[in-house]
Amino acid sequence: PICSAKPRFALTLMKPPRFSVLIPTYNRENLVRLAIDSVLAQTFSDYELIVIDDGSTDGTVPILRSHGARIKVLTESNRGGAVAYCNGAAIATGDYFVLLDDDDLLYPDALAIYDRVIRALHAPPLIVGAMSYFRDRETPVANPAGDDGIMFRQFRDYLSKDVGFGKSNSRIVVKRSMAEATGALRAVPPPFPCDDINLLLLMGTKGPFVLIQRPYTIAYRMHDSNTVKRVDDMVEGHLGLARFERQGKYPGGRARRFDRYACIGGGCSVFTYRALKQ
């Protein structure tokens, strides 16, 4: 017999968004507004935006609240941006995490470009976007008009790469399932301020690894308080990476030790030189 009665309850399965964009912020009431606006202006709409306030004492929180339901806000005590990223990832629901520092910007087509790469290359676990640089109070350089092609390099995994590039959390796009499996965004304080390199090393043997070369997806803001300018912190961060390596925290075993040394050693040489020069 056919029952014509309608069920009293309907079960709706919500599909998770493609991306969870994570922005940790601390006392950046002016710059974080611009970072948020760059996400809300994306041409690709299947995302959630999570902003983690790391104990700000200025006007940051009211600015975050003013965006209403368009963003999710997580507030916590001041424990640093690396931990804030981990805490944001813990409540995120997207298939991929897109990291964005609060002083940087997403280009309008960034998420659309990431989605095209994911679909074309069968969901790679780790993507690094193309980054431009601009000085504070200036406008980021525009992508070439009319050029919708994507130039990229694909490697077996991150440790296999044979090209260098500037590191920044804002360039990193990581598949949630792989980040969880490797502990790449686990709330254990990584070596600050080298948490971006730490994440890449924890994901080092997961492949393929995709490095986007054009068009730009991230605009990196250069200003007086960039962490990379604090030589003492950068030296300590690289020493932390070296300690983690000696403790066997990174994958690949003895067979990939040279590859890991190459990833860690480049930054070590740069900031050791700067420290000695000072």
BAMAR-725789 format. One line per 3 residues: their letters; for each residue x, y, z of N, C-alpha, C. Coordinates in pm, 1 decimal, m for minus. Example, Ala and Ser with C-alpha at 12.3 -4.5 7.8 and 13.67 -1.06 7.14 Angstrom:
2
as = 1319.0 m569.0 780.0 1230.0 m450.0 780.0 1320.0 m330.0 780.0  1285.0 m225.0 708.0 1367.0 m106.0 714.0 1290.0 3.0 787.0
***
This chain:
278
pic = 82.8 m120.7 0.0 0.0 0.0 0.0 85.9 125.2 0.0  37.4 227.8 m63.4 108.7 355.2 m70.6 53.1 447.6 36.4  141.6 498.8 119.3 100.5 591.2 225.2 109.5 733.6 172.9
sak = m1.8 804.2 178.7 m4.6 942.0 127.5 20.4 1045.2 235.0  30.0 1001.2 358.8 50.7 1097.1 467.1 190.8 1156.3 461.9  203.0 1285.3 487.2 333.5 1351.3 488.2 403.9 1324.3 620.3
prf = 534.9 1306.2 617.2 607.1 1285.0 742.8 599.4 1409.4 830.5  599.3 1388.3 959.4 589.9 1501.2 1052.4 720.6 1579.5 1057.1  833.3 1511.8 1032.2 962.8 1578.9 1039.6 1040.5 1549.9 912.1
alt = 1111.3 1648.0 863.9 1196.1 1630.0 745.7 1340.4 1650.3 788.1  1426.2 1561.5 742.6 1568.3 1569.8 776.0 1642.2 1634.2 660.1  1706.2 1745.4 682.3 1781.3 1816.1 579.3 1930.4 1805.7 609.8
lmk = 2003.8 1750.9 515.0 2147.9 1738.8 531.2 2214.4 1861.0 470.0  2282.2 1937.5 552.6 2347.2 2058.8 506.0 2484.4 2025.5 450.1  2508.1 2064.2 327.3 2638.5 2042.2 265.5 2737.5 2143.3 321.2
ppr = 2855.2 2098.4 365.3 2952.4 2195.0 418.3 3000.9 2286.8 307.2  3041.6 2408.2 342.0 3094.8 2498.9 239.7 3227.1 2447.5 184.1  3261.5 2496.3 67.5 3389.8 2457.2 8.1 3505.4 2507.3 93.2
fsv = 3496.4 2633.1 140.4 3607.8 2694.0 212.5 3563.6 2749.0 348.6  3653.7 2738.4 442.7 3644.2 2813.4 568.4 3762.1 2910.4 569.4  3733.5 3039.1 559.9 3837.8 3141.3 563.9 3859.3 3179.7 709.9
lip = 3983.4 3167.8 757.4 4016.0 3192.6 897.6 4103.7 3316.7 909.3  4059.1 3414.0 988.4 4135.3 3536.9 1011.2 4154.9 3555.9 1161.0  4274.4 3533.7 1215.0 4301.4 3571.8 1353.7 4338.2 3720.4 1359.7
tyn = 4297.5 3788.2 1464.6 4328.6 3930.8 1472.8 4353.6 3972.4 1616.2  4439.3 4073.6 1630.6 4469.2 4128.6 1762.5 4501.5 4276.5 1747.0  4414.8 4361.8 1801.4 4435.6 4507.6 1801.2 4467.6 4561.2 1661.7
ren = 4387.5 4521.7 1565.3 4404.8 4568.8 1427.7 4271.2 4619.2 1375.4  4208.3 4710.4 1450.0 4073.1 4751.9 1416.0 4061.9 4809.2 1275.3  4164.1 4876.2 1225.7 4157.5 4934.6 1091.8 4188.3 4831.4 983.5
lvr = 4295.5 4756.2 1002.5 4337.3 4663.6 898.9 4245.7 4542.6 887.6  4193.3 4493.6 1000.3 4110.0 4373.1 992.7 3981.1 4401.6 916.3  3931.6 4523.3 922.8 3812.0 4558.0 845.4 3838.5 4539.2 695.6
lai = 3956.4 4581.4 652.1 3991.5 4567.4 511.0 4007.9 4421.0 471.8  4067.9 4340.6 561.1 4082.5 4197.6 533.9 3946.0 4131.2 520.1  3855.1 4164.2 611.4 3720.1 4107.9 606.2 3649.9 4149.0 477.6
dsv = 3658.9 4276.4 442.9 3593.5 4326.1 321.0 3645.8 4252.8 197.5  3775.4 4218.8 196.9 3831.4 4149.2 81.1 3773.3 4008.2 67.0  3734.0 3947.5 179.4 3669.5 3815.7 173.4 3523.8 3830.1 130.3
laq = 3454.6 3925.7 187.5 3313.9 3944.6 153.4 3294.1 3987.6 8.0  3400.1 4035.5 m57.4 3391.9 4078.5 m196.5 3425.6 3965.9 m294.8  3440.4 3843.3 m247.6 3478.2 3733.2 m335.0 3370.6 3703.4 m440.0
tfs = 3415.8 3669.0 m561.0 3322.8 3629.5 m666.7 3270.0 3488.3 m645.1  3337.3 3409.8 m561.0 3296.5 3273.4 m527.1 3229.3 3279.1 m390.3  3108.9 3225.1 m381.0 3028.1 3249.5 m261.6 3017.0 3130.8 m165.7
dye = 3070.0 3015.8 m201.1 3051.7 2897.3 m116.7 3161.3 2891.5 m9.9  3149.6 2976.6 90.0 3249.8 2982.7 196.0 3185.3 3030.8 324.5  3253.3 3008.6 435.5 3221.6 3071.4 561.7 3344.0 3150.2 606.7
liv = 3320.3 3258.5 677.9 3429.0 3343.1 725.9 3428.9 3342.6 878.0  3540.2 3298.9 936.7 3555.3 3293.2 1081.7 3668.8 3386.3 1122.0  3638.2 3484.3 1207.2 3738.7 3576.6 1257.3 3760.4 3546.1 1404.8
idd = 3885.1 3523.0 1441.4 3919.2 3487.7 1579.1 3985.7 3607.9 1644.3  3915.9 3669.4 1739.1 3975.1 3782.2 1811.3 4060.4 3729.0 1925.0  4188.9 3763.3 1922.1 4286.1 3707.8 2016.3 4305.8 3801.0 2136.2
gst = 4194.1 3842.3 2196.4 4201.9 3924.5 2316.4 4229.2 4070.8 2290.7  4172.8 4126.7 2184.0 4197.4 4267.6 2150.0 4146.3 4360.3 2259.6  4217.4 4472.4 2276.2 4177.8 4573.2 2375.2 4141.2 4706.1 2310.0
dgt = 4143.0 4711.8 2176.8 4104.4 4834.6 2106.6 3960.5 4818.7 2056.9  3928.5 4878.7 1944.5 3791.6 4871.8 1892.2 3767.5 4758.0 1795.9  3850.0 4654.5 1799.5 3837.1 4545.1 1704.1 3704.3 4470.4 1718.9
vpi = 3667.3 4433.6 1841.1 3548.2 4350.6 1861.6 3421.3 4419.3 1811.0  3395.7 4548.2 1842.4 3276.2 4613.0 1785.9 3275.1 4612.2 1632.9  3391.9 4626.0 1571.7 3398.3 4620.9 1426.2 3357.2 4483.3 1376.4
lrs = 3404.4 4379.2 1442.7 3367.4 4243.2 1402.7 3217.3 4222.2 1418.3  3161.9 4265.4 1530.3 3019.2 4247.1 1554.9 2933.7 4323.6 1454.0  2986.4 4433.8 1402.5 2908.7 4515.8 1309.2 2879.0 4445.0 1177.5
hga = 2952.3 4337.2 1148.9 2928.5 4263.7 1024.3 2812.8 4165.8 1035.8  2757.6 4151.1 1155.3 2639.9 4067.2 1172.9 2664.8 3921.7 1137.1  2563.9 3861.1 1075.4 2567.7 3717.7 1045.6 2658.5 3682.7 928.5
rik = 2716.1 3782.2 863.7 2802.6 3750.8 749.5 2933.1 3685.2 792.2  2970.5 3701.5 918.9 3092.2 3637.7 968.0 3063.6 3570.8 1101.9  3143.5 3470.6 1132.8 3140.0 3408.4 1264.8 3256.3 3465.1 1344.9
vlt = 3229.7 3502.2 1469.0 3332.0 3563.9 1553.3 3360.1 3472.1 1671.8  3487.1 3442.9 1691.5 3531.6 3365.0 1806.7 3622.8 3454.3 1888.7  3590.5 3474.8 2015.1 3673.0 3558.7 2102.0 3743.0 3471.3 2204.5
esn = 3867.6 3506.7 2234.6 3947.4 3428.7 2328.7 4051.5 3519.0 2392.1  4120.2 3468.0 2493.6 4228.2 3542.6 2556.2 4350.2 3542.4 2465.1  4438.6 3637.1 2486.5 4553.6 3655.8 2399.2 4654.7 3542.1 2413.9
rgg = 4662.3 3459.2 2309.9 4756.6 3346.9 2308.9 4835.8 3338.2 2179.0  4820.4 3437.6 2092.5 4898.6 3440.0 1969.7 4820.4 3391.0 1849.0  4862.4 3440.7 1731.6 4791.3 3410.2 1608.6 4792.6 3263.8 1571.2
ava = 4902.1 3192.4 1601.7 4911.3 3051.4 1565.3 4805.1 2969.1 1637.0  4787.7 2994.9 1766.4 4685.1 2924.1 1842.6 4546.7 2966.5 1794.9  4530.4 3094.8 1761.4 4401.0 3143.0 1712.2 4361.7 3071.3 1583.5
ycn = 4457.3 3049.9 1492.6 4427.6 2972.9 1371.3 4375.8 2834.6 1407.2  4442.3 2769.0 1502.5 4402.1 2633.7 1543.0 4262.4 2633.1 1601.7  4230.9 2731.2 1685.3 4098.8 2737.8 1746.8 3990.3 2767.5 1643.7
gaa = 4022.8 2850.4 1545.9 3927.5 2874.9 1438.6 3901.9 2749.7 1356.1  4008.2 2674.5 1328.0 3993.5 2550.4 1251.6 3906.1 2449.9 1326.2  3910.2 2453.5 1459.5 3834.7 2356.8 1538.8 3683.3 2373.8 1523.8
iat = 3636.5 2493.5 1490.4 3492.7 2515.4 1474.7 3452.6 2530.9 1328.4  3548.6 2523.9 1237.2 3520.7 2542.5 1095.4 3454.7 2417.7 1037.1  3377.2 2435.9 931.9 3305.2 2325.1 869.1 3340.0 2305.8 722.8
gdy = 3423.0 2392.5 664.3 3453.1 2384.1 522.3 3541.9 2267.4 485.7  3540.0 2231.2 357.7 3626.2 2124.0 307.6 3772.8 2165.7 308.8  3798.2 2295.2 288.6 3934.1 2348.7 286.2 3943.1 2467.6 379.4
fvl = 4058.1 2479.9 446.8 4088.0 2598.1 525.8 4167.9 2695.5 439.6  4125.7 2820.9 437.2 4199.7 2928.8 372.0 4247.1 3022.1 482.4  4377.5 3032.5 502.1 4431.3 3116.4 608.8 4453.6 3258.2 556.7
ldd = 4426.0 3355.8 640.9 4445.3 3495.5 601.0 4484.4 3576.5 722.4  4605.9 3632.0 722.7 4647.6 3722.5 829.7 4567.4 3851.6 822.5  4548.8 3916.6 937.6 4456.4 4029.5 943.5 4507.6 4155.8 876.8
ddl = 4633.2 4157.9 832.1 4683.8 4275.2 761.2 4698.5 4250.8 611.1  4656.4 4133.7 563.2 4665.8 4101.2 421.5 4527.5 4102.6 356.8  4525.2 4084.5 224.8 4400.3 4092.0 149.8 4389.9 3974.1 52.4
lyp = 4267.7 3927.5 31.5 4239.4 3832.9 m75.6 4203.7 3910.5 m201.9  4257.1 3868.6 m315.8 4209.5 3922.4 m443.2 4066.2 3873.1 m466.4  3984.4 3948.9 m539.8 3842.1 3913.4 m553.4 3815.9 3773.6 m609.4
dal = 3905.2 3723.2 m695.7 3883.6 3591.9 m755.9 3962.2 3481.1 m686.8  4018.0 3508.3 m568.9 4105.4 3410.8 m504.0 4035.4 3277.6 m479.3  3919.2 3280.6 m416.8 3850.4 3155.4 m385.9 3804.1 3084.0 m512.2
aiy = 3765.9 3160.2 m614.2 3727.5 3098.7 m741.6 3846.4 3027.2 m805.0  3965.2 3088.0 m794.1 4086.2 3026.0 m847.9 4119.4 2899.1 m770.8  4112.1 2905.8 m638.7 4138.7 2786.3 m557.9 4040.9 2675.0 m593.2
drv = 3914.5 2709.1 m613.6 3814.8 2607.8 m646.8 3845.0 2543.5 m782.7  3887.0 2623.1 m879.0 3921.5 2568.5 m1010.8 4038.9 2471.1 m1000.2  4138.6 2507.7 m921.2 4253.9 2419.5 m902.8 4211.7 2289.8 m834.3
ira = 4127.7 2300.6 m732.3 4083.0 2182.4 m659.0 4007.3 2087.1 m751.4  3918.9 2141.1 m833.5 3839.9 2056.2 m922.7 3925.8 1997.7 m1034.9  4018.0 2076.7 m1087.8 4098.7 2029.8 m1200.5 4203.2 1927.3 m1159.1
lha = 4254.2 1937.8 m1035.8 4364.8 1852.2 m992.2 4321.3 1750.7 m886.4  4191.7 1721.4 m882.0 4139.1 1613.4 m798.1 4169.7 1634.0 m649.4  4137.0 1751.8 m600.6 4140.0 1783.9 m457.9 4276.5 1764.3 m393.4
ppl = 4378.3 1840.0 m437.3 4509.2 1830.2 m371.8 4499.9 1873.7 m226.0  4578.3 1812.5 m136.3 4566.8 1845.7 5.7 4628.4 1978.4 44.3  4720.8 2030.6 m38.3 4793.6 2152.3 m0.5 4814.1 2240.7 m122.8
ivg = 4771.2 2365.7 m110.9 4786.8 2465.5 m217.3 4850.1 2589.1 m156.3  4943.8 2648.4 m228.1 5000.7 2777.2 m189.5 4967.8 2877.2 m299.0  4903.7 2986.6 m262.0 4860.1 3084.7 m359.1 4971.9 3177.7 m404.6
ams = 4942.9 3254.2 m509.4 5038.4 3351.9 m563.3 5022.7 3483.1 m487.2  5135.2 3541.8 m446.6 5131.0 3657.6 m357.1 5199.7 3779.1 m418.0  5131.7 3891.9 m413.9 5191.7 4019.4 m449.3 5225.6 4094.1 m320.2
yfr = 5305.1 4199.3 m333.3 5345.4 4278.9 m217.3 5307.4 4424.4 m241.5  5258.8 4489.9 m136.9 5228.7 4631.7 m150.1 5257.4 4700.4 m16.9  5293.8 4827.1 m25.3 5324.2 4903.5 95.1 5196.0 4956.2 157.9
dre = 5198.5 4968.0 289.5 5083.6 5020.2 361.6 5042.2 5155.1 303.6  4912.9 5176.2 293.3 4851.0 5297.7 238.5 4860.8 5304.4 86.6  4910.0 5199.8 23.6 4909.2 5191.7 m122.5 4806.7 5087.0 m165.4
tpv = 4783.4 5078.0 m295.2 4686.7 4983.2 m350.7 4760.0 4863.8 m410.1  4716.3 4742.8 m382.1 4782.9 4626.0 m441.5 4779.5 4629.9 m593.6  4882.8 4575.6 m654.9 4887.9 4569.8 m800.1 4773.5 4482.6 m850.2
anp = 4714.4 4520.8 m962.5 4601.5 4446.5 m1018.2 4650.3 4329.2 m1101.4  4570.3 4224.1 m1107.0 4598.8 4114.8 m1198.3 4576.7 4161.7 m1341.7  4650.5 4104.7 m1438.7 4632.6 4145.6 m1578.8 4488.7 4125.9 m1625.1
agd = 4433.5 4225.6 m1690.9 4295.4 4218.5 m1738.6 4283.6 4118.0 m1853.3  4177.2 4042.8 m1852.6 4149.4 3951.7 m1963.5 4227.1 3822.2 m1961.5  4309.5 3799.3 m1861.0 4388.2 3676.4 m1853.9 4326.6 3586.4 m1747.0
dgi = 4249.1 3486.3 m1792.1 4181.9 3398.4 m1696.0 4252.9 3264.9 m1681.5  4373.6 3253.1 m1736.2 4450.0 3130.3 m1720.8 4518.0 3123.5 m1585.7  4541.6 3002.1 m1538.5 4608.4 2980.5 m1410.5 4740.2 2908.9 m1437.2
mfr = 4851.0 2970.2 m1396.5 4981.8 2907.6 m1409.0 5021.0 2852.3 m1273.1  5064.6 2727.1 m1269.8 5098.2 2664.3 m1142.5 5206.0 2559.3 m1164.2  5269.8 2521.5 m1054.5 5362.3 2408.7 m1051.4 5303.8 2302.2 m959.8
qfr = 5311.8 2178.2 m1004.0 5261.6 2068.1 m923.2 5377.2 1974.6 m888.3  5387.5 1937.7 m760.8 5494.7 1851.7 m711.8 5434.3 1729.8 m641.3  5515.3 1626.7 m629.4 5469.7 1504.7 m562.7 5420.9 1535.0 m422.2
dyl = 5492.5 1619.5 m350.7 5452.7 1668.2 m219.0 5534.4 1793.7 m190.0  5509.4 1855.2 m73.9 5577.9 1980.7 m42.9 5728.1 1962.3 m32.3  5773.6 1852.9 24.6 5916.9 1830.6 40.7 5987.0 1807.6 m92.8
skd = 5911.0 1782.0 m198.7 5969.9 1757.9 m330.7 5989.2 1885.2 m411.7  5941.4 1997.7 m362.7 5948.3 2120.6 m441.9 6094.2 2157.4 m470.8  6117.0 2216.4 m587.1 6252.1 2258.8 m625.5 6256.5 2408.1 m655.5
vgf = 6163.1 2481.9 m596.1 6157.1 2625.9 m615.0 6126.8 2691.1 m481.3  6190.5 2804.1 m454.8 6163.9 2876.4 m331.0 6053.6 2980.1 m349.1  5992.5 3020.8 m238.6 5890.1 3125.0 m243.8 5876.2 3185.5 m105.3
gks = 5828.3 3309.1 m100.3 5808.7 3376.8 27.2 5699.3 3310.6 108.3  5726.1 3286.9 235.0 5630.0 3216.8 320.0 5535.5 3316.1 386.9  5411.0 3275.9 399.4 5310.3 3352.9 471.2 5191.0 3262.0 495.4
nsr = 5132.3 3271.6 613.9 5009.0 3197.0 638.0 4903.3 3229.1 533.2  4900.5 3353.8 487.9 4795.8 3397.5 396.4 4799.4 3325.8 261.9  4907.9 3258.6 231.4 4918.1 3186.3 104.3 4865.1 3044.4 113.6
ivv = 4838.6 2996.2 234.9 4815.5 2853.2 255.8 4667.3 2817.9 245.4  4640.1 2715.7 164.4 4508.0 2654.6 153.5 4528.1 2505.7 178.8  4461.4 2451.4 279.8 4486.7 2313.6 320.1 4355.0 2238.7 335.2
krs = 4352.2 2116.2 285.1 4233.4 2032.6 295.4 4209.7 1995.4 441.2  4087.2 2014.0 486.7 4058.9 1995.4 628.4 4091.4 1853.9 676.1  4052.4 1753.3 599.8 4074.7 1615.8 643.2 4222.9 1585.8 660.6
mae = 4306.9 1641.0 573.5 4450.8 1618.0 582.2 4511.9 1697.5 697.7  4461.6 1819.3 719.5 4510.8 1899.1 832.0 4481.3 1829.4 963.5  4363.3 1769.9 972.9 4327.4 1698.3 1094.8 4411.6 1572.0 1111.3
atg = 4437.3 1501.6 1000.3 4513.1 1376.9 1007.3 4658.8 1399.5 1047.8  4715.7 1511.7 1004.4 4856.7 1540.2 1033.2 4877.5 1624.8 1157.1  4769.7 1680.4 1212.0 4783.3 1771.7 1325.1 4839.0 1906.1 1285.2
alr = 4827.8 1942.4 1156.8 4887.8 2066.3 1107.7 4823.5 2190.1 1168.2  4698.4 2180.0 1211.9 4631.8 2292.6 1275.9 4575.9 2248.7 1411.0  4658.9 2180.1 1485.4 4621.6 2136.5 1619.3 4666.5 2243.4 1719.3
avp = 4587.4 2264.2 1823.1 4613.0 2374.0 1916.9 4728.1 2342.9 2012.0  4844.7 2311.5 1955.5 4968.7 2298.5 2031.6 5059.0 2410.2 1981.3  5102.6 2501.2 2066.7 5177.6 2617.6 2017.2 5295.9 2578.2 1930.3
ppf = 5293.7 2612.0 1799.9 5407.0 2585.2 1712.1 5514.4 2692.0 1730.1  5628.2 2675.2 1663.4 5736.3 2774.2 1679.1 5697.1 2909.6 1619.3  5658.5 3003.3 1703.4 5626.1 3137.7 1655.4 5756.1 3210.3 1621.9
pcd = 5760.0 3289.1 1512.2 5653.3 3315.5 1417.3 5662.3 3228.9 1291.7  5717.7 3110.2 1304.0 5735.3 3021.2 1188.8 5625.2 2916.0 1182.5  5505.0 2951.8 1229.8 5395.5 2856.4 1227.4 5353.7 2820.0 1085.7
din = 5376.8 2910.8 988.9 5345.6 2877.5 850.2 5437.9 2766.7 798.6  5567.8 2778.5 825.3 5662.5 2675.2 781.8 5635.9 2545.2 857.1  5603.3 2555.0 985.5 5570.7 2436.6 1064.5 5452.5 2361.5 1002.9
lll = 5348.4 2434.7 963.3 5232.6 2370.9 900.5 5272.5 2301.6 769.9  5351.5 2370.5 687.8 5392.9 2312.0 559.9 5476.2 2186.5 581.2  5561.9 2185.9 682.7 5643.6 2068.1 710.6 5558.3 1952.6 763.1
lmg = 5459.4 1981.1 846.7 5371.5 1875.9 895.4 5291.9 1812.9 781.2  5265.0 1891.9 678.1 5195.4 1841.5 559.0 5293.8 1796.2 451.6  5422.7 1788.4 486.9 5529.3 1776.7 387.8 5523.1 1657.5 296.5
tkg = 5467.7 1544.0 340.4 5466.6 1423.6 257.4 5330.1 1394.5 197.0  5233.7 1485.5 216.9 5101.6 1468.8 158.0 5099.4 1533.6 21.1  5051.1 1462.8 m76.9 5056.7 1518.4 m211.4 4930.6 1490.4 m290.7
pfv = 4923.4 1560.0 m405.6 5024.0 1651.7 m458.5 5020.9 1789.0 m390.9  5132.3 1860.9 m406.0 5143.1 1998.6 m360.2 5137.5 2089.5 m481.5  5052.9 2192.3 m474.7 5033.4 2283.4 m587.7 5076.6 2423.7 m547.3
liq = 5165.5 2482.1 m626.6 5210.6 2620.0 m607.3 5156.4 2703.9 m721.7  5062.5 2793.0 m691.9 5005.7 2881.4 m793.8 5103.3 2995.9 m819.2  5129.7 3023.4 m946.4 5223.7 3129.1 m984.3 5154.1 3252.3 m1040.3
rpy = 5040.0 3234.9 m1099.4 4958.6 3346.4 m1144.7 4815.9 3297.3 m1165.9  4717.6 3381.8 m1159.9 4723.5 3521.3 m1116.3 4740.3 3530.0 m964.4  4759.6 3653.6 m915.5 4773.2 3673.2 m772.3 4642.7 3636.1 m700.5
tia = 4658.3 3574.6 m585.1 4542.6 3547.0 m499.7 4552.0 3620.6 m366.3  4674.1 3658.2 m326.2 4698.1 3722.1 m196.2 4779.3 3849.9 m214.7  4741.3 3954.1 m142.7 4820.1 4077.8 m137.6 4878.1 4091.4 2.7
yrm = 5009.5 4090.8 11.6 5080.6 4097.4 139.9 5115.0 4242.2 170.3  5066.6 4291.6 283.4 5087.1 4431.8 319.6 5221.3 4447.7 392.2  5306.9 4535.8 342.7 5435.2 4564.5 406.5 5422.2 4690.7 491.3
hds = 5453.2 4676.7 621.5 5444.3 4790.5 712.7 5548.1 4774.2 822.9  5557.6 4873.5 908.9 5665.8 4875.6 1007.9 5656.5 4763.0 1109.8  5538.2 4708.4 1132.9 5523.1 4605.5 1236.0 5512.8 4464.0 1180.3
ntv = 5551.2 4443.7 1054.0 5556.1 4306.7 1001.6 5644.3 4219.2 1090.0  5595.4 4101.5 1123.2 5670.8 4011.9 1210.7 5806.8 3977.2 1152.0  5813.8 3966.2 1021.2 5938.3 3924.9 957.0 6051.4 4024.4 982.6
krv = 6017.5 4145.9 1026.7 6119.4 4246.5 1055.4 6177.7 4233.0 1195.0  6117.2 4148.9 1278.4 6167.2 4128.7 1414.0 6267.1 4012.9 1411.2  6392.8 4045.5 1396.0 6494.8 3944.8 1371.7 6506.0 3846.4 1487.9
ddm = 6499.4 3895.4 1612.2 6509.4 3805.9 1727.8 6400.1 3699.0 1724.1  6276.4 3741.5 1695.8 6165.3 3646.2 1690.3 6184.7 3546.1 1577.0  6232.5 3593.6 1462.1 6250.2 3503.8 1347.9 6360.7 3401.7 1374.2
veg = 6467.2 3444.7 1440.5 6573.7 3349.7 1476.9 6519.4 3245.3 1574.0  6446.7 3289.4 1675.1 6391.3 3195.4 1772.3 6292.5 3099.0 1706.0  6214.7 3150.1 1610.7 6120.8 3064.4 1539.6 6190.1 2954.4 1461.3
hlg = 6299.2 2989.4 1393.9 6372.6 2888.3 1316.6 6445.1 2789.9 1408.7  6490.9 2836.5 1523.2 6546.5 2743.3 1621.3 6439.0 2645.2 1668.8  6314.8 2694.6 1680.7 6204.3 2607.7 1717.9 6178.6 2501.0 1612.7
lar = 6185.6 2539.4 1484.9 6170.6 2440.7 1377.2 6280.1 2335.1 1385.3  6403.3 2379.6 1412.7 6514.6 2285.9 1424.1 6493.2 2189.5 1541.1  6441.9 2241.2 1652.9 6413.6 2153.9 1767.4 6306.4 2051.5 1732.8
fer = 6200.8 2095.5 1664.7 6094.9 2002.3 1624.4 6150.9 1894.8 1530.9  6239.8 1935.2 1440.1 6301.3 1838.5 1349.3 6382.1 1735.6 1427.0  6460.9 1779.8 1522.5 6542.5 1686.8 1602.2 6455.8 1594.9 1688.1
qgk = 6336.8 1644.0 1725.2 6245.5 1562.3 1804.6 6163.0 1466.0 1719.6  6181.0 1471.0 1588.4 6110.7 1379.6 1498.9 5964.7 1412.8 1477.1  5927.3 1539.9 1488.1 5786.9 1577.4 1474.3 5740.9 1583.8 1329.1
ypg = 5833.8 1589.8 1234.9 5795.6 1605.0 1095.0 5803.2 1471.5 1021.4  5712.7 1449.0 925.8 5706.1 1319.3 857.8 5817.4 1302.0 754.1  5835.8 1176.8 712.4 5930.4 1147.0 605.2 6048.6 1063.3 648.1
gra = 6075.4 1058.6 778.5 6183.6 975.3 828.5 6320.2 1014.3 773.8  6415.0 921.4 782.8 6550.8 949.1 737.7 6556.9 971.4 586.9  6466.9 906.9 514.0 6470.0 918.3 367.9 6444.7 1060.9 319.4
rrf = 6369.5 1138.8 395.9 6336.8 1274.9 352.9 6404.2 1380.4 439.8  6504.1 1340.9 517.3 6567.9 1434.7 609.1 6633.5 1550.2 534.3  6703.3 1522.1 426.9 6769.5 1629.0 351.6 6667.2 1729.3 300.2
dry = 6549.5 1680.1 251.2 6444.9 1769.6 201.5 6395.1 1861.7 312.4  6378.5 1807.4 433.0 6333.5 1890.9 545.0 6441.0 1991.3 583.2  6567.1 1948.3 583.5 6676.8 2041.0 614.5 6679.1 2156.8 515.4
aci = 6653.3 2127.3 388.9 6652.6 2233.4 287.5 6541.4 2333.9 315.4  6424.1 2284.2 357.6 6311.6 2374.3 385.5 6339.3 2462.4 506.8  6402.8 2405.6 608.9 6430.6 2480.9 730.6 6554.6 2567.9 715.6
ggg = 6654.0 2516.6 646.5 6784.2 2581.7 642.0 6788.6 2713.0 567.3  6702.0 2728.3 466.1 6703.9 2854.1 391.4 6674.4 2973.5 479.7  6566.2 2964.5 556.8 6531.9 3072.9 648.5 6634.6 3089.0 759.0
csv = 6689.4 2975.5 806.4 6793.2 2983.5 910.8 6910.7 3068.4 864.0  6955.2 3045.5 741.5 7071.8 3118.4 690.4 7040.7 3267.4 677.0  6920.9 3300.0 627.7 6884.1 3440.2 607.9 6882.0 3514.8 740.9
fty = 6815.1 3459.5 841.2 6797.1 3533.5 966.0 6918.2 3522.3 1057.8  6998.2 3418.0 1042.1 7125.5 3415.3 1113.6 7216.1 3527.6 1062.5  7219.6 3545.5 932.4 7299.2 3654.0 873.3 7250.8 3789.4 924.0
ral = 7118.9 3810.1 925.6 7065.3 3938.4 971.8 7097.0 3961.0 1118.7  7089.2 3854.4 1198.5 7118.3 3869.1 1341.3 7266.6 3903.4 1363.2  7355.1 3836.9 1291.3 7497.3 3866.9 1304.2 7528.1 4007.5 1257.6
kq = 7458.3 4052.3 1153.6 7479.0 4187.0 1102.3 7439.0 4291.3 1205.3  7334.9 4260.6 1283.3 7293.5 4353.5 1388.7 7391.0 4353.2 1506.4
***
